[in-house]
């Protein structure tokens, strides 16, 4: 019996071969043998093209309506200690007076 490498995503040992791909039945990840370490980390950039990192401080570049509320996050609002996440809204943060929020990187600039 031949052994296949563990899944690079979830480290499952139950991988199998299907044509030229290796497949993980637990997380449904597919890859070709030898390509396990070639996946690149996503790069988050602000409106000016500066690279963002967790913990950065950013400024909102335009007024943003808050969904489900009549209030607005004003242009120039400083947001400290951001967290970068995958998804439609790339930034999780806390804004004074609003609480926990999610923002898109296209509406902020790095300080």
Biopython code that builds the backbone (N, CA, C, O; Angstrom):
import numpy as np
from Bio.PDB.StructureBuilder import StructureBuilder

atoms = [
    (1, "UNK", "N", (0.843, -1.179, 0.000)),
    (1, "UNK", "CA", (0.000, 0.000, 0.000)),
    (1, "UNK", "C", (0.891, 1.246, 0.000)),
    (1, "UNK", "O", (1.813, 1.357, 0.809)),
    (2, "UNK", "N", (0.611, 2.174, -0.907)),
    (2, "UNK", "CA", (1.407, 3.392, -0.963)),
    (2, "UNK", "C", (0.840, 4.411, 0.030)),
    (2, "UNK", "O", (-0.361, 4.440, 0.299)),
    (3, "UNK", "N", (1.725, 5.235, 0.559)),
    (3, "UNK", "CA", (1.285, 6.246, 1.506)),
    (3, "UNK", "C", (1.373, 7.616, 0.844)),
    (3, "UNK", "O", (2.301, 7.904, 0.087)),
    (4, "UNK", "N", (0.400, 8.436, 1.143)),
    (4, "UNK", "CA", (0.352, 9.788, 0.604)),
    (4, "UNK", "C", (0.655, 10.773, 1.732)),
    (4, "UNK", "O", (0.441, 10.452, 2.901)),
    (5, "UNK", "N", (1.149, 11.967, 1.398)),
    (5, "UNK", "CA", (1.443, 12.950, 2.457)),
    (5, "UNK", "C", (0.158, 13.449, 3.118)),
    (5, "UNK", "O", (-0.923, 13.403, 2.530)),
    (6, "UNK", "N", (0.304, 13.924, 4.348)),
    (6, "UNK", "CA", (-0.835, 14.512, 5.056)),
    (6, "UNK", "C", (-1.302, 15.771, 4.340)),
    (6, "UNK", "O", (-0.536, 16.409, 3.618)),
    (7, "UNK", "N", (-2.558, 16.120, 4.548)),
    (7, "UNK", "CA", (-3.141, 17.320, 3.938)),
    (7, "UNK", "C", (-2.421, 18.564, 4.453)),
    (7, "UNK", "O", (-2.243, 18.706, 5.663)),
    (8, "UNK", "N", (-1.996, 19.482, 3.551)),
    (8, "UNK", "CA", (-1.326, 20.701, 4.003)),
    (8, "UNK", "C", (-2.254, 21.685, 4.726)),
    (8, "UNK", "O", (-1.774, 22.547, 5.461)),
    (9, "UNK", "N", (-3.555, 21.573, 4.532)),
    (9, "UNK", "CA", (-4.505, 22.484, 5.177)),
    (9, "UNK", "C", (-4.870, 22.030, 6.585)),
    (9, "UNK", "O", (-4.740, 22.796, 7.540)),
    (10, "UNK", "N", (-5.332, 20.774, 6.717)),
    (10, "UNK", "CA", (-5.850, 20.307, 8.005)),
    (10, "UNK", "C", (-5.012, 19.194, 8.627)),
    (10, "UNK", "O", (-5.321, 18.726, 9.723)),
    (11, "UNK", "N", (-3.962, 18.769, 7.943)),
    (11, "UNK", "CA", (-3.027, 17.740, 8.411)),
    (11, "UNK", "C", (-3.688, 16.369, 8.548)),
    (11, "UNK", "O", (-3.226, 15.541, 9.334)),
    (12, "UNK", "N", (-4.749, 16.120, 7.804)),
    (12, "UNK", "CA", (-5.427, 14.823, 7.831)),
    (12, "UNK", "C", (-4.543, 13.766, 7.175)),
    (12, "UNK", "O", (-3.852, 14.039, 6.193)),
    (13, "UNK", "N", (-4.575, 12.573, 7.725)),
    (13, "UNK", "CA", (-3.778, 11.477, 7.158)),
    (13, "UNK", "C", (-4.559, 10.663, 6.136)),
    (13, "UNK", "O", (-4.008, 9.728, 5.556)),
    (14, "UNK", "N", (-5.825, 10.989, 5.900)),
    (14, "UNK", "CA", (-6.690, 10.213, 5.026)),
    (14, "UNK", "C", (-6.743, 10.745, 3.592)),
    (14, "UNK", "O", (-7.808, 10.734, 2.975)),
    (15, "UNK", "N", (-5.636, 11.200, 3.065)),
    (15, "UNK", "CA", (-5.609, 11.721, 1.697)),
    (15, "UNK", "C", (-5.596, 10.574, 0.699)),
    (15, "UNK", "O", (-5.153, 9.467, 1.003)),
    (16, "UNK", "N", (-6.091, 10.863, -0.500)),
    (16, "UNK", "CA", (-6.086, 9.860, -1.565)),
    (16, "UNK", "C", (-5.802, 10.527, -2.897)),
    (16, "UNK", "O", (-5.896, 11.748, -3.028)),
    (17, "UNK", "N", (-5.451, 9.707, -3.893)),
    (17, "UNK", "CA", (-5.082, 10.209, -5.210)),
    (17, "UNK", "C", (-6.267, 10.087, -6.156)),
    (17, "UNK", "O", (-6.972, 9.078, -6.162)),
    (18, "UNK", "N", (-6.480, 11.134, -6.960)),
    (18, "UNK", "CA", (-7.524, 11.134, -7.977)),
    (18, "UNK", "C", (-6.938, 11.782, -9.221)),
    (18, "UNK", "O", (-6.917, 13.007, -9.334)),
    (19, "UNK", "N", (-6.469, 10.974, -10.143)),
    (19, "UNK", "CA", (-5.805, 11.503, -11.337)),
    (19, "UNK", "C", (-4.472, 12.099, -10.946)),
    (19, "UNK", "O", (-3.635, 11.417, -10.355)),
    (20, "UNK", "N", (-4.259, 13.384, -11.273)),
    (20, "UNK", "CA", (-2.995, 14.034, -10.927)),
    (20, "UNK", "C", (-3.058, 14.752, -9.585)),
    (20, "UNK", "O", (-2.048, 15.275, -9.114)),
    (21, "UNK", "N", (-4.243, 14.780, -8.961)),
    (21, "UNK", "CA", (-4.425, 15.500, -7.701)),
    (21, "UNK", "C", (-4.407, 14.566, -6.506)),
    (21, "UNK", "O", (-4.750, 13.388, -6.609)),
    (22, "UNK", "N", (-3.998, 15.116, -5.367)),
    (22, "UNK", "CA", (-4.207, 14.484, -4.077)),
    (22, "UNK", "C", (-5.374, 15.214, -3.430)),
    (22, "UNK", "O", (-5.473, 16.437, -3.539)),
    (23, "UNK", "N", (-6.265, 14.478, -2.753)),
    (23, "UNK", "CA", (-7.488, 15.071, -2.216)),
    (23, "UNK", "C", (-7.630, 14.693, -0.750)),
    (23, "UNK", "O", (-7.347, 13.560, -0.361)),
    (24, "UNK", "N", (-8.065, 15.642, 0.054)),
    (24, "UNK", "CA", (-8.350, 15.411, 1.461)),
    (24, "UNK", "C", (-9.864, 15.267, 1.627)),
    (24, "UNK", "O", (-10.600, 16.201, 1.309)),
    (25, "UNK", "N", (-10.345, 14.129, 2.113)),
    (25, "UNK", "CA", (-11.793, 13.952, 2.271)),
    (25, "UNK", "C", (-12.375, 14.734, 3.446)),
    (25, "UNK", "O", (-13.589, 14.925, 3.513)),
    (26, "UNK", "N", (-11.534, 15.188, 4.371)),
    (26, "UNK", "CA", (-12.043, 15.898, 5.537)),
    (26, "UNK", "C", (-12.301, 17.377, 5.281)),
    (26, "UNK", "O", (-13.303, 17.921, 5.743)),
    (27, "UNK", "N", (-11.381, 18.045, 4.532)),
    (27, "UNK", "CA", (-11.576, 19.484, 4.279)),
    (27, "UNK", "C", (-11.787, 19.784, 2.794)),
    (27, "UNK", "O", (-11.970, 20.944, 2.423)),
    (28, "UNK", "N", (-11.763, 18.755, 1.938)),
    (28, "UNK", "CA", (-11.999, 18.869, 0.490)),
    (28, "UNK", "C", (-10.921, 19.673, -0.227)),
    (28, "UNK", "O", (-11.175, 20.221, -1.300)),
    (29, "UNK", "N", (-9.723, 19.751, 0.348)),
    (29, "UNK", "CA", (-8.618, 20.470, -0.285)),
    (29, "UNK", "C", (-7.976, 19.577, -1.333)),
    (29, "UNK", "O", (-7.758, 18.389, -1.095)),
    (30, "UNK", "N", (-7.671, 20.152, -2.502)),
    (30, "UNK", "CA", (-7.011, 19.429, -3.586)),
    (30, "UNK", "C", (-5.692, 20.092, -3.906)),
    (30, "UNK", "O", (-5.604, 21.319, -3.922)),
    (31, "UNK", "N", (-4.647, 19.292, -4.166)),
    (31, "UNK", "CA", (-3.346, 19.819, -4.543)),
    (31, "UNK", "C", (-2.606, 18.794, -5.364)),
    (31, "UNK", "O", (-2.942, 17.609, -5.361)),
    (32, "UNK", "N", (-1.595, 19.260, -6.068)),
    (32, "UNK", "CA", (-0.751, 18.357, -6.839)),
    (32, "UNK", "C", (0.474, 18.013, -6.006)),
    (32, "UNK", "O", (0.955, 18.855, -5.247)),
    (33, "UNK", "N", (0.985, 16.803, -6.129)),
    (33, "UNK", "CA", (2.170, 16.429, -5.352)),
    (33, "UNK", "C", (3.334, 17.371, -5.648)),
    (33, "UNK", "O", (3.602, 17.696, -6.804)),
    (34, "UNK", "N", (4.016, 17.802, -4.600)),
    (34, "UNK", "CA", (5.148, 18.712, -4.758)),
    (34, "UNK", "C", (4.774, 20.177, -4.661)),
    (34, "UNK", "O", (5.660, 21.031, -4.698)),
    (35, "UNK", "N", (3.486, 20.505, -4.537)),
    (35, "UNK", "CA", (3.075, 21.917, -4.474)),
    (35, "UNK", "C", (2.622, 22.317, -3.076)),
    (35, "UNK", "O", (1.983, 23.358, -2.921)),
    (36, "UNK", "N", (2.934, 21.524, -2.054)),
    (36, "UNK", "CA", (2.425, 21.792, -0.705)),
    (36, "UNK", "C", (2.888, 23.122, -0.144)),
    (36, "UNK", "O", (2.106, 23.797, 0.525)),
    (37, "UNK", "N", (4.129, 23.529, -0.388)),
    (37, "UNK", "CA", (4.656, 24.741, 0.215)),
    (37, "UNK", "C", (4.628, 25.963, -0.677)),
    (37, "UNK", "O", (5.273, 26.961, -0.353)),
    (38, "UNK", "N", (3.908, 25.930, -1.788)),
    (38, "UNK", "CA", (3.935, 27.041, -2.729)),
    (38, "UNK", "C", (2.808, 28.048, -2.516)),
    (38, "UNK", "O", (2.746, 29.049, -3.230)),
    (39, "UNK", "N", (1.930, 27.813, -1.569)),
    (39, "UNK", "CA", (0.823, 28.735, -1.357)),
    (39, "UNK", "C", (1.318, 30.007, -0.674)),
    (39, "UNK", "O", (2.027, 29.934, 0.330)),
    (40, "UNK", "N", (0.950, 31.173, -1.210)),
    (40, "UNK", "CA", (1.419, 32.450, -0.675)),
    (40, "UNK", "C", (0.411, 33.026, 0.303)),
    (40, "UNK", "O", (-0.792, 32.787, 0.195)),
    (41, "UNK", "N", (0.920, 33.785, 1.255)),
    (41, "UNK", "CA", (0.070, 34.460, 2.222)),
    (41, "UNK", "C", (-0.546, 35.687, 1.559)),
    (41, "UNK", "O", (0.110, 36.370, 0.772)),
    (42, "UNK", "N", (-1.816, 35.963, 1.880)),
    (42, "UNK", "CA", (-2.508, 37.101, 1.292)),
    (42, "UNK", "C", (-1.907, 38.406, 1.804)),
    (42, "UNK", "O", (-1.598, 38.533, 2.989)),
    (43, "UNK", "N", (-1.746, 39.363, 0.911)),
    (43, "UNK", "CA", (-1.202, 40.668, 1.264)),
    (43, "UNK", "C", (-2.359, 41.670, 1.283)),
    (43, "UNK", "O", (-3.113, 41.785, 0.318)),
    (44, "UNK", "N", (-2.482, 42.385, 2.391)),
    (44, "UNK", "CA", (-3.538, 43.383, 2.548)),
    (44, "UNK", "C", (-2.938, 44.759, 2.321)),
    (44, "UNK", "O", (-1.920, 45.103, 2.922)),
    (45, "UNK", "N", (-3.571, 45.557, 1.446)),
    (45, "UNK", "CA", (-3.079, 46.898, 1.143)),
    (45, "UNK", "C", (-4.180, 47.917, 1.389)),
    (45, "UNK", "O", (-5.362, 47.642, 1.182)),
    (46, "UNK", "N", (-3.763, 49.116, 1.843)),
    (46, "UNK", "CA", (-4.726, 50.187, 2.068)),
    (46, "UNK", "C", (-5.044, 50.891, 0.757)),
    (46, "UNK", "O", (-4.621, 50.440, -0.308)),
    (47, "UNK", "N", (-5.782, 51.985, 0.824)),
    (47, "UNK", "CA", (-6.208, 52.717, -0.367)),
    (47, "UNK", "C", (-5.030, 53.292, -1.150)),
    (47, "UNK", "O", (-5.143, 53.508, -2.357)),
    (48, "UNK", "N", (-3.900, 53.544, -0.482)),
    (48, "UNK", "CA", (-2.722, 54.097, -1.151)),
    (48, "UNK", "C", (-1.719, 53.024, -1.591)),
    (48, "UNK", "O", (-0.681, 53.347, -2.168)),
    (49, "UNK", "N", (-2.021, 51.759, -1.323)),
    (49, "UNK", "CA", (-1.123, 50.678, -1.717)),
    (49, "UNK", "C", (-0.105, 50.296, -0.664)),
    (49, "UNK", "O", (0.770, 49.474, -0.936)),
    (50, "UNK", "N", (-0.188, 50.866, 0.540)),
    (50, "UNK", "CA", (0.719, 50.490, 1.624)),
    (50, "UNK", "C", (0.284, 49.151, 2.209)),
    (50, "UNK", "O", (-0.913, 48.896, 2.347)),
    (51, "UNK", "N", (1.237, 48.297, 2.553)),
    (51, "UNK", "CA", (0.937, 46.986, 3.109)),
    (51, "UNK", "C", (0.525, 47.141, 4.571)),
    (51, "UNK", "O", (1.187, 47.830, 5.348)),
    (52, "UNK", "N", (-0.592, 46.481, 4.935)),
    (52, "UNK", "CA", (-1.115, 46.532, 6.300)),
    (52, "UNK", "C", (-0.730, 45.267, 7.058)),
    (52, "UNK", "O", (-0.599, 44.193, 6.472)),
    (53, "UNK", "N", (-0.550, 45.411, 8.379)),
    (53, "UNK", "CA", (-0.230, 44.295, 9.260)),
    (53, "UNK", "C", (-1.138, 44.363, 10.481)),
    (53, "UNK", "O", (-1.697, 45.417, 10.785)),
    (54, "UNK", "N", (-1.287, 43.236, 11.183)),
    (54, "UNK", "CA", (-2.042, 43.231, 12.437)),
    (54, "UNK", "C", (-1.422, 44.229, 13.404)),
    (54, "UNK", "O", (-0.199, 44.313, 13.517)),
    (55, "UNK", "N", (-2.268, 44.987, 14.104)),
    (55, "UNK", "CA", (-1.794, 45.947, 15.087)),
    (55, "UNK", "C", (-1.535, 47.337, 14.544)),
    (55, "UNK", "O", (-1.240, 48.246, 15.320)),
    (56, "UNK", "N", (-1.636, 47.536, 13.232)),
    (56, "UNK", "CA", (-1.412, 48.860, 12.646)),
    (56, "UNK", "C", (-2.510, 49.840, 13.063)),
    (56, "UNK", "O", (-3.583, 49.441, 13.515)),
    (57, "UNK", "N", (-2.214, 51.124, 12.900)),
    (57, "UNK", "CA", (-3.190, 52.183, 13.095)),
    (57, "UNK", "C", (-3.524, 52.770, 11.726)),
    (57, "UNK", "O", (-2.631, 53.082, 10.939)),
    (58, "UNK", "N", (-4.814, 52.915, 11.452)),
    (58, "UNK", "CA", (-5.260, 53.426, 10.156)),
    (58, "UNK", "C", (-6.243, 54.568, 10.371)),
    (58, "UNK", "O", (-6.750, 54.775, 11.474)),
    (59, "UNK", "N", (-6.502, 55.307, 9.292)),
    (59, "UNK", "CA", (-7.467, 56.393, 9.294)),
    (59, "UNK", "C", (-8.505, 56.124, 8.212)),
    (59, "UNK", "O", (-8.160, 55.704, 7.108)),
    (60, "UNK", "N", (-9.769, 56.365, 8.525)),
    (60, "UNK", "CA", (-10.850, 56.195, 7.558)),
    (60, "UNK", "C", (-10.781, 57.345, 6.555)),
    (60, "UNK", "O", (-10.665, 58.502, 6.960)),
    (61, "UNK", "N", (-10.850, 57.048, 5.237)),
    (61, "UNK", "CA", (-10.667, 58.084, 4.212)),
    (61, "UNK", "C", (-11.974, 58.666, 3.677)),
    (61, "UNK", "O", (-11.942, 59.636, 2.920)),
    (62, "UNK", "N", (-13.120, 58.101, 4.050)),
    (62, "UNK", "CA", (-14.403, 58.676, 3.635)),
    (62, "UNK", "C", (-15.462, 58.316, 4.660)),
    (62, "UNK", "O", (-15.303, 57.351, 5.408)),
    (63, "UNK", "N", (-16.543, 59.087, 4.699)),
    (63, "UNK", "CA", (-17.637, 58.795, 5.613)),
    (63, "UNK", "C", (-18.234, 57.433, 5.264)),
    (63, "UNK", "O", (-18.521, 57.153, 4.100)),
    (64, "UNK", "N", (-18.418, 56.586, 6.283)),
    (64, "UNK", "CA", (-18.960, 55.244, 6.077)),
    (64, "UNK", "C", (-20.243, 55.080, 6.879)),
    (64, "UNK", "O", (-20.251, 55.288, 8.092)),
    (65, "UNK", "N", (-21.324, 54.708, 6.206)),
    (65, "UNK", "CA", (-22.583, 54.451, 6.890)),
    (65, "UNK", "C", (-22.456, 53.143, 7.665)),
    (65, "UNK", "O", (-21.857, 52.180, 7.187)),
    (66, "UNK", "N", (-23.031, 53.123, 8.872)),
    (66, "UNK", "CA", (-23.006, 51.926, 9.697)),
    (66, "UNK", "C", (-24.298, 51.165, 9.433)),
    (66, "UNK", "O", (-25.391, 51.687, 9.652)),
    (67, "UNK", "N", (-24.166, 49.931, 8.962)),
    (67, "UNK", "CA", (-25.338, 49.131, 8.616)),
    (67, "UNK", "C", (-26.183, 48.872, 9.864)),
    (67, "UNK", "O", (-25.658, 48.488, 10.909)),
    (68, "UNK", "N", (-27.476, 49.084, 9.749)),
    (68, "UNK", "CA", (-28.384, 48.871, 10.863)),
    (68, "UNK", "C", (-28.460, 50.028, 11.833)),
    (68, "UNK", "O", (-29.053, 49.898, 12.904)),
    (69, "UNK", "N", (-27.870, 51.159, 11.480)),
    (69, "UNK", "CA", (-27.859, 52.320, 12.368)),
    (69, "UNK", "C", (-27.945, 53.582, 11.516)),
    (69, "UNK", "O", (-27.673, 53.559, 10.315)),
    (70, "UNK", "N", (-28.323, 54.668, 12.152)),
    (70, "UNK", "CA", (-28.372, 55.936, 11.423)),
    (70, "UNK", "C", (-27.068, 56.713, 11.573)),
    (70, "UNK", "O", (-26.935, 57.808, 11.025)),
    (71, "UNK", "N", (-26.114, 56.164, 12.303)),
    (71, "UNK", "CA", (-24.851, 56.860, 12.531)),
    (71, "UNK", "C", (-23.852, 56.604, 11.409)),
    (71, "UNK", "O", (-24.013, 55.689, 10.602)),
    (72, "UNK", "N", (-22.807, 57.448, 11.382)),
    (72, "UNK", "CA", (-21.799, 57.407, 10.329)),
    (72, "UNK", "C", (-20.411, 57.453, 10.967)),
    (72, "UNK", "O", (-20.174, 58.219, 11.901)),
    (73, "UNK", "N", (-19.488, 56.620, 10.449)),
    (73, "UNK", "CA", (-18.086, 56.725, 10.847)),
    (73, "UNK", "C", (-17.492, 57.824, 9.979)),
    (73, "UNK", "O", (-17.410, 57.679, 8.759)),
    (74, "UNK", "N", (-17.080, 58.916, 10.597)),
    (74, "UNK", "CA", (-16.620, 60.104, 9.862)),
    (74, "UNK", "C", (-15.239, 59.915, 9.252)),
    (74, "UNK", "O", (-14.411, 59.159, 9.760)),
    (75, "UNK", "N", (-15.016, 60.615, 8.161)),
    (75, "UNK", "CA", (-13.707, 60.659, 7.518)),
    (75, "UNK", "C", (-12.692, 61.186, 8.530)),
    (75, "UNK", "O", (-12.979, 62.129, 9.266)),
    (76, "UNK", "N", (-11.514, 60.583, 8.566)),
    (76, "UNK", "CA", (-10.474, 61.016, 9.485)),
    (76, "UNK", "C", (-10.486, 60.300, 10.823)),
    (76, "UNK", "O", (-9.623, 60.547, 11.664)),
    (77, "UNK", "N", (-11.460, 59.410, 11.031)),
    (77, "UNK", "CA", (-11.508, 58.653, 12.286)),
    (77, "UNK", "C", (-10.299, 57.733, 12.368)),
    (77, "UNK", "O", (-10.010, 56.981, 11.436)),
    (78, "UNK", "N", (-9.594, 57.802, 13.500)),
    (78, "UNK", "CA", (-8.404, 56.976, 13.695)),
    (78, "UNK", "C", (-8.821, 55.642, 14.304)),
    (78, "UNK", "O", (-9.572, 55.601, 15.279)),
    (79, "UNK", "N", (-8.329, 54.555, 13.721)),
    (79, "UNK", "CA", (-8.621, 53.210, 14.201)),
    (79, "UNK", "C", (-7.301, 52.557, 14.594)),
    (79, "UNK", "O", (-6.409, 52.388, 13.763)),
    (80, "UNK", "N", (-7.186, 52.192, 15.874)),
    (80, "UNK", "CA", (-5.946, 51.610, 16.388)),
    (80, "UNK", "C", (-6.067, 50.097, 16.498)),
    (80, "UNK", "O", (-7.160, 49.552, 16.649)),
    (81, "UNK", "N", (-4.925, 49.436, 16.419)),
    (81, "UNK", "CA", (-4.805, 48.005, 16.677)),
    (81, "UNK", "C", (-5.765, 47.159, 15.832)),
    (81, "UNK", "O", (-6.605, 46.448, 16.382)),
    (82, "UNK", "N", (-5.649, 47.229, 14.511)),
    (82, "UNK", "CA", (-6.519, 46.473, 13.620)),
    (82, "UNK", "C", (-6.101, 45.006, 13.582)),
    (82, "UNK", "O", (-4.952, 44.668, 13.866)),
    (83, "UNK", "N", (-7.053, 44.140, 13.226)),
    (83, "UNK", "CA", (-6.796, 42.724, 12.995)),
    (83, "UNK", "C", (-7.218, 42.401, 11.572)),
    (83, "UNK", "O", (-8.335, 42.728, 11.173)),
    (84, "UNK", "N", (-6.349, 41.767, 10.800)),
    (84, "UNK", "CA", (-6.640, 41.422, 9.414)),
    (84, "UNK", "C", (-7.241, 40.027, 9.359)),
    (84, "UNK", "O", (-6.732, 39.097, 9.984)),
    (85, "UNK", "N", (-8.333, 39.885, 8.603)),
    (85, "UNK", "CA", (-9.048, 38.616, 8.496)),
    (85, "UNK", "C", (-9.415, 38.368, 7.036)),
    (85, "UNK", "O", (-9.456, 39.303, 6.237)),
    (86, "UNK", "N", (-9.679, 37.125, 6.692)),
    (86, "UNK", "CA", (-10.169, 36.795, 5.354)),
    (86, "UNK", "C", (-11.665, 37.065, 5.297)),
    (86, "UNK", "O", (-12.369, 36.934, 6.298)),
    (87, "UNK", "N", (-12.136, 37.440, 4.132)),
    (87, "UNK", "CA", (-13.557, 37.683, 3.960)),
    (87, "UNK", "C", (-13.802, 38.941, 3.160)),
    (87, "UNK", "O", (-12.867, 39.554, 2.643)),
    (88, "UNK", "N", (-15.067, 39.325, 3.059)),
    (88, "UNK", "CA", (-15.456, 40.513, 2.309)),
    (88, "UNK", "C", (-14.899, 41.772, 2.965)),
    (88, "UNK", "O", (-14.382, 42.656, 2.282)),
    (89, "UNK", "N", (-15.004, 41.853, 4.275)),
    (89, "UNK", "CA", (-14.433, 42.965, 5.038)),
    (89, "UNK", "C", (-13.142, 42.460, 5.662)),
    (89, "UNK", "O", (-13.168, 41.523, 6.460)),
    (90, "UNK", "N", (-12.009, 43.067, 5.309)),
    (90, "UNK", "CA", (-10.695, 42.552, 5.654)),
    (90, "UNK", "C", (-10.201, 42.946, 7.038)),
    (90, "UNK", "O", (-9.258, 42.335, 7.542)),
    (91, "UNK", "N", (-10.807, 43.947, 7.668)),
    (91, "UNK", "CA", (-10.303, 44.481, 8.936)),
    (91, "UNK", "C", (-11.363, 44.334, 10.016)),
    (91, "UNK", "O", (-12.518, 44.717, 9.827)),
    (92, "UNK", "N", (-10.954, 43.772, 11.160)),
    (92, "UNK", "CA", (-11.781, 43.774, 12.361)),
    (92, "UNK", "C", (-11.148, 44.758, 13.334)),
    (92, "UNK", "O", (-9.930, 44.761, 13.511)),
    (93, "UNK", "N", (-11.962, 45.588, 13.959)),
    (93, "UNK", "CA", (-11.413, 46.608, 14.852)),
    (93, "UNK", "C", (-12.486, 47.081, 15.821)),
    (93, "UNK", "O", (-13.655, 46.713, 15.712)),
    (94, "UNK", "N", (-12.057, 47.907, 16.774)),
    (94, "UNK", "CA", (-12.981, 48.590, 17.678)),
    (94, "UNK", "C", (-12.823, 50.078, 17.444)),
    (94, "UNK", "O", (-11.710, 50.604, 17.460)),
    (95, "UNK", "N", (-13.940, 50.752, 17.228)),
    (95, "UNK", "CA", (-13.931, 52.193, 17.007)),
    (95, "UNK", "C", (-14.635, 52.842, 18.192)),
    (95, "UNK", "O", (-15.744, 52.450, 18.554)),
    (96, "UNK", "N", (-13.982, 53.843, 18.797)),
    (96, "UNK", "CA", (-14.566, 54.545, 19.934)),
    (96, "UNK", "C", (-15.929, 55.118, 19.557)),
    (96, "UNK", "O", (-16.061, 55.796, 18.538)),
    (97, "UNK", "N", (-16.928, 54.848, 20.368)),
    (97, "UNK", "CA", (-18.276, 55.337, 20.117)),
    (97, "UNK", "C", (-19.124, 54.404, 19.276)),
    (97, "UNK", "O", (-20.336, 54.597, 19.182)),
    (98, "UNK", "N", (-18.512, 53.385, 18.654)),
    (98, "UNK", "CA", (-19.249, 52.449, 17.814)),
    (98, "UNK", "C", (-19.094, 51.006, 18.283)),
    (98, "UNK", "O", (-20.022, 50.209, 18.143)),
    (99, "UNK", "N", (-17.939, 50.664, 18.835)),
    (99, "UNK", "CA", (-17.689, 49.289, 19.261)),
    (99, "UNK", "C", (-17.005, 48.486, 18.178)),
    (99, "UNK", "O", (-16.303, 49.038, 17.332)),
    (100, "UNK", "N", (-17.211, 47.182, 18.205)),
    (100, "UNK", "CA", (-16.574, 46.281, 17.244)),
    (100, "UNK", "C", (-17.163, 46.488, 15.857)),
    (100, "UNK", "O", (-18.380, 46.553, 15.688)),
    (101, "UNK", "N", (-16.288, 46.589, 14.872)),
    (101, "UNK", "CA", (-16.723, 46.816, 13.489)),
    (101, "UNK", "C", (-15.823, 46.061, 12.538)),
    (101, "UNK", "O", (-14.738, 45.612, 12.909)),
    (102, "UNK", "N", (-16.282, 45.928, 11.313)),
    (102, "UNK", "CA", (-15.473, 45.392, 10.231)),
    (102, "UNK", "C", (-15.403, 46.434, 9.130)),
    (102, "UNK", "O", (-16.406, 47.061, 8.792)),
    (103, "UNK", "N", (-14.199, 46.617, 8.566)),
    (103, "UNK", "CA", (-13.986, 47.600, 7.514)),
    (103, "UNK", "C", (-13.321, 46.938, 6.315)),
    (103, "UNK", "O", (-12.710, 45.876, 6.436)),
    (104, "UNK", "N", (-13.446, 47.573, 5.172)),
    (104, "UNK", "CA", (-12.723, 47.128, 3.977)),
    (104, "UNK", "C", (-11.426, 47.924, 3.878)),
    (104, "UNK", "O", (-11.386, 49.105, 4.223)),
    (105, "UNK", "N", (-10.372, 47.273, 3.406)),
    (105, "UNK", "CA", (-9.083, 47.922, 3.316)),
    (105, "UNK", "C", (-9.092, 49.083, 2.322)),
    (105, "UNK", "O", (-8.264, 49.987, 2.431)),
    (106, "UNK", "N", (-9.993, 49.075, 1.375)),
    (106, "UNK", "CA", (-10.040, 50.135, 0.369)),
    (106, "UNK", "C", (-10.507, 51.482, 0.933)),
    (106, "UNK", "O", (-10.373, 52.507, 0.265)),
    (107, "UNK", "N", (-11.054, 51.491, 2.156)),
    (107, "UNK", "CA", (-11.560, 52.721, 2.754)),
    (107, "UNK", "C", (-10.696, 53.236, 3.885)),
    (107, "UNK", "O", (-11.134, 54.103, 4.641)),
    (108, "UNK", "N", (-9.483, 52.729, 4.023)),
    (108, "UNK", "CA", (-8.583, 53.202, 5.085)),
    (108, "UNK", "C", (-7.205, 53.498, 4.494)),
    (108, "UNK", "O", (-6.848, 53.010, 3.421)),
    (109, "UNK", "N", (-6.441, 54.316, 5.230)),
    (109, "UNK", "CA", (-5.041, 54.533, 4.875)),
    (109, "UNK", "C", (-4.198, 54.381, 6.133)),
    (109, "UNK", "O", (-4.614, 54.747, 7.232)),
    (110, "UNK", "N", (-3.014, 53.836, 5.943)),
    (110, "UNK", "CA", (-2.099, 53.586, 7.053)),
    (110, "UNK", "C", (-1.482, 54.881, 7.533)),
    (110, "UNK", "O", (-1.131, 55.743, 6.727)),
    (111, "UNK", "N", (-1.347, 55.023, 8.840)),
    (111, "UNK", "CA", (-0.708, 56.227, 9.413)),
    (111, "UNK", "C", (0.766, 55.981, 9.556)),
    (111, "UNK", "O", (1.497, 56.859, 10.016)),
]
sb = StructureBuilder()
sb.init_structure("model")
sb.init_model(0)
sb.init_chain("A")
sb.init_seg("    ")
for serial, (resi, resn, name, xyz) in enumerate(atoms, 1):
    if name == "N":
        sb.init_residue(resn, " ", resi, " ")
    sb.init_atom(name, np.array(xyz, "f"), 0.0, 1.0, " ", f" {name:<3s}", serial, name[0])
structure = sb.get_structure()
